Amino acid sequence: MRASARYCGSSAWASGFFRGIRVVATQFDSLDASRRFMIRPNCSMPWRAVKRFYFGMVLVSVGIASIFAFHGAWMILPFAGLEMLALGSALYVVALRGCRWQTISIRSNSVDIAEGRSGNGRQQTFRRAWAQVDMQPAPVEGHPARLVIRSHGQAVEIGSYLNETEKLRLAQELREALRWQD
Protein backbone atom coordinates (compact mmCIF):
# COMPACT_ATOMS: atom_id res chain seq x y z
CA MET A 1 0.00 0.00 0.00
CA ARG A 2 1.38 3.39 -0.97
CA ALA A 3 0.26 6.69 0.49
CA SER A 4 1.18 10.10 -0.82
CA ALA A 5 0.39 13.59 0.40
CA ARG A 6 -0.80 16.14 -2.13
CA TYR A 7 -1.40 19.87 -2.31
CA CYS A 8 -0.12 21.00 1.11
CA GLY A 9 1.23 19.93 4.46
CA SER A 10 3.81 17.45 5.62
CA SER A 11 3.98 13.75 4.94
CA ALA A 12 2.91 12.69 8.42
CA TRP A 13 0.41 9.88 8.02
CA ALA A 14 -1.31 8.77 11.19
CA SER A 15 -3.30 5.55 11.67
CA GLY A 16 -4.82 5.29 8.19
CA PHE A 17 -6.07 8.86 8.24
CA PHE A 18 -4.13 12.08 8.36
CA ARG A 19 -3.58 14.76 10.95
CA GLY A 20 -2.14 18.22 10.77
CA ILE A 21 -2.71 20.70 8.00
CA ARG A 22 -2.94 18.44 4.96
CA VAL A 23 -6.16 19.04 3.06
CA VAL A 24 -6.14 16.21 0.50
CA ALA A 25 -4.29 12.91 0.75
CA THR A 26 -4.36 9.97 -1.63
CA GLN A 27 -3.77 6.31 -0.99
CA PHE A 28 -3.33 3.52 -3.53
CA ASP A 29 -3.93 -0.09 -2.53
CA SER A 30 -2.13 -2.43 -4.91
CA LEU A 31 -3.91 -5.52 -3.52
CA ASP A 32 -7.38 -4.60 -4.80
CA ALA A 33 -6.27 -1.85 -7.22
CA SER A 34 -8.34 0.77 -5.45
CA ARG A 35 -7.57 4.42 -4.94
CA ARG A 36 -8.74 6.46 -1.97
CA PHE A 37 -8.86 10.24 -1.59
CA MET A 38 -9.19 11.58 1.94
CA ILE A 39 -10.25 15.21 2.31
CA ARG A 40 -10.65 17.36 5.40
CA PRO A 41 -10.54 21.09 6.13
CA ASN A 42 -7.37 22.85 7.09
CA CYS A 43 -7.48 23.16 10.88
CA SER A 44 -5.20 25.94 12.05
CA MET A 45 -5.25 24.87 15.73
CA PRO A 46 -6.02 21.54 17.39
CA TRP A 47 -8.86 21.44 19.93
CA ARG A 48 -6.48 21.44 22.91
CA ALA A 49 -4.82 24.66 21.68
CA VAL A 50 -8.25 26.25 21.07
CA LYS A 51 -9.25 25.51 24.68
CA ARG A 52 -5.97 26.92 26.02
CA PHE A 53 -6.39 30.07 23.94
CA TYR A 54 -9.99 30.51 25.11
CA PHE A 55 -9.24 30.04 28.79
CA GLY A 56 -6.28 32.43 28.48
CA MET A 57 -8.55 35.04 26.94
CA VAL A 58 -11.13 34.48 29.70
CA LEU A 59 -8.47 35.03 32.36
CA VAL A 60 -7.23 38.23 30.72
CA SER A 61 -10.75 39.57 30.15
CA VAL A 62 -11.98 38.76 33.67
CA GLY A 63 -8.78 40.22 35.12
CA ILE A 64 -9.15 43.50 33.26
CA ALA A 65 -12.90 43.64 33.97
CA SER A 66 -12.26 43.01 37.69
CA ILE A 67 -9.80 45.91 37.86
CA PHE A 68 -12.39 48.22 36.26
CA ALA A 69 -15.11 46.86 38.58
CA PHE A 70 -12.88 47.50 41.60
CA HIS A 71 -12.56 51.13 40.50
CA GLY A 72 -16.33 51.53 40.25
CA ALA A 73 -17.08 50.58 36.64
CA TRP A 74 -18.91 47.39 37.62
CA MET A 75 -21.06 47.37 34.45
CA ILE A 76 -18.07 46.09 32.52
CA LEU A 77 -18.42 42.61 34.11
CA PRO A 78 -21.58 41.48 32.26
CA PHE A 79 -20.25 42.81 28.97
CA ALA A 80 -16.95 41.01 29.45
CA GLY A 81 -18.93 37.84 30.17
CA LEU A 82 -21.03 38.27 27.01
CA GLU A 83 -17.88 38.92 24.99
CA MET A 84 -16.27 35.70 26.25
CA LEU A 85 -19.48 33.76 25.59
CA ALA A 86 -19.51 35.03 21.99
CA LEU A 87 -15.81 34.19 21.56
CA GLY A 88 -16.31 30.70 23.01
CA SER A 89 -19.28 30.05 20.72
CA ALA A 90 -17.38 31.19 17.65
CA LEU A 91 -14.33 29.06 18.51
CA TYR A 92 -16.58 26.03 19.09
CA VAL A 93 -18.35 26.43 15.73
CA VAL A 94 -15.04 26.79 13.88
CA ALA A 95 -13.57 23.74 15.64
CA LEU A 96 -16.71 21.72 14.91
CA ARG A 97 -16.51 22.57 11.21
CA GLY A 98 -12.89 21.42 11.21
CA CYS A 99 -13.97 17.91 12.19
CA ARG A 100 -15.59 17.24 8.81
CA TRP A 101 -14.08 14.69 6.43
CA GLN A 102 -14.76 13.00 3.10
CA THR A 103 -13.33 9.80 1.70
CA ILE A 104 -13.68 8.88 -1.97
CA SER A 105 -12.80 5.25 -2.72
CA ILE A 106 -12.52 4.32 -6.39
CA ARG A 107 -12.64 0.55 -6.85
CA SER A 108 -12.81 -1.60 -9.97
CA ASN A 109 -16.60 -1.22 -10.35
CA SER A 110 -17.74 1.37 -7.80
CA VAL A 111 -17.09 4.84 -6.44
CA ASP A 112 -17.85 5.11 -2.72
CA ILE A 113 -18.16 8.54 -1.12
CA ALA A 114 -18.25 8.65 2.67
CA GLU A 115 -18.57 11.92 4.53
CA GLY A 116 -19.20 12.94 8.06
CA ARG A 117 -18.08 14.61 11.22
CA SER A 118 -16.28 12.96 14.16
CA GLY A 119 -17.26 9.37 13.39
CA ASN A 120 -20.83 10.01 12.20
CA GLY A 121 -21.52 10.10 8.54
CA ARG A 122 -23.30 9.03 5.42
CA GLN A 123 -22.23 7.05 2.41
CA GLN A 124 -23.14 7.18 -1.28
CA THR A 125 -22.13 4.61 -3.90
CA PHE A 126 -22.03 5.13 -7.66
CA ARG A 127 -21.18 2.69 -10.43
CA ARG A 128 -17.72 3.56 -11.68
CA ALA A 129 -18.65 3.27 -15.35
CA TRP A 130 -21.32 5.98 -14.98
CA ALA A 131 -19.67 8.29 -12.46
CA GLN A 132 -18.60 11.71 -13.73
CA VAL A 133 -16.53 14.43 -12.09
CA ASP A 134 -17.91 17.89 -12.80
CA MET A 135 -16.89 21.43 -11.86
CA GLN A 136 -20.04 23.54 -11.66
CA PRO A 137 -19.67 27.32 -11.82
CA ALA A 138 -20.60 29.24 -8.70
CA PRO A 139 -24.18 30.50 -8.60
CA VAL A 140 -22.92 33.78 -7.10
CA GLU A 141 -19.99 35.67 -8.57
CA GLY A 142 -16.95 35.64 -6.33
CA HIS A 143 -17.85 32.32 -4.70
CA PRO A 144 -15.86 29.14 -5.47
CA ALA A 145 -17.06 26.63 -8.03
CA ARG A 146 -18.62 23.35 -6.86
CA LEU A 147 -16.85 20.04 -7.42
CA VAL A 148 -19.37 17.20 -7.71
CA ILE A 149 -19.38 13.51 -8.56
CA ARG A 150 -22.61 12.62 -10.33
CA SER A 151 -24.34 9.59 -11.75
CA HIS A 152 -27.93 8.91 -12.83
CA GLY A 153 -29.33 12.22 -11.62
CA GLN A 154 -27.68 12.07 -8.21
CA ALA A 155 -24.73 14.26 -7.23
CA VAL A 156 -22.49 14.64 -4.20
CA GLU A 157 -20.46 17.79 -3.61
CA ILE A 158 -16.81 17.09 -2.87
CA GLY A 159 -14.55 19.30 -0.77
CA SER A 160 -16.81 22.29 -0.22
CA TYR A 161 -14.10 23.67 2.07
CA LEU A 162 -11.32 23.46 -0.56
CA ASN A 163 -10.19 26.52 -2.44
CA GLU A 164 -10.51 26.83 -6.23
CA THR A 165 -6.98 25.58 -7.01
CA GLU A 166 -7.31 22.54 -4.75
CA LYS A 167 -10.69 21.70 -6.30
CA LEU A 168 -9.24 21.86 -9.81
CA ARG A 169 -6.33 19.61 -8.86
CA LEU A 170 -8.62 17.17 -7.09
CA ALA A 171 -10.99 17.11 -10.08
CA GLN A 172 -8.09 16.27 -12.38
CA GLU A 173 -6.88 13.48 -10.04
CA LEU A 174 -10.40 12.05 -9.73
CA ARG A 175 -10.92 12.08 -13.51
CA GLU A 176 -7.61 10.27 -14.01
CA ALA A 177 -8.49 7.70 -11.36
CA LEU A 178 -11.92 7.08 -12.94
CA ARG A 179 -10.37 6.61 -16.41
CA TRP A 180 -7.66 4.27 -15.16
CA GLN A 181 -8.62 0.66 -15.86
CA ASP A 182 -7.36 -2.40 -13.95
C-alpha positions, 0 to 999 in steps of 0.5 A: 500500500502506498500513500502520498500527500498532495497539495499541502502539508507534511507527509505525516500519516497517522493511523490510516487517516491524516492529521495536521494541515494536509487538506487532500491525501491519496492512498493507492492499494495495490492488492485490490487496485483501489484508490482512496482520496481523503479530504478534510478542512485545514485546521489551524489549531487543534482542539487542545490549543483552542481551549488553552487560547480561550481560557487564556482570553477568559483570564485576561478579560476577567482580570481586566474587567475586575480591575475596572469593577474594583474602581467603580465601573462594575457594568463592565463585568456582564459585557466582558462575560457576554464577549467571552461567551460570543468568543467561546461560541465562535471558537466552538463552531469553527472547531466543529466545522474542522472535524468534517471529512470526506473519503472517496474510494474508487474501486474496480466497479464502484465509487464510494463517497463517505462523509461525516463529522467525528465518526458520524456520517453518510455514504453514497455509492455510484457505479464507476462506469457511470460516475462523472466528475464535474466542476459547476460554476458558482451561482454567485460571482466571487464564490468558489465553483462546486466540485461534484461527482454525479451519476444517474441524476444524483450528485455529491459535492466534494470538498466544499471547504477546498479553495478553487486551485485545490478543487481543480487539482482534485478534479483532475486526479479524480478524472484520471483515477476514474479513467484508469482501468485495472 
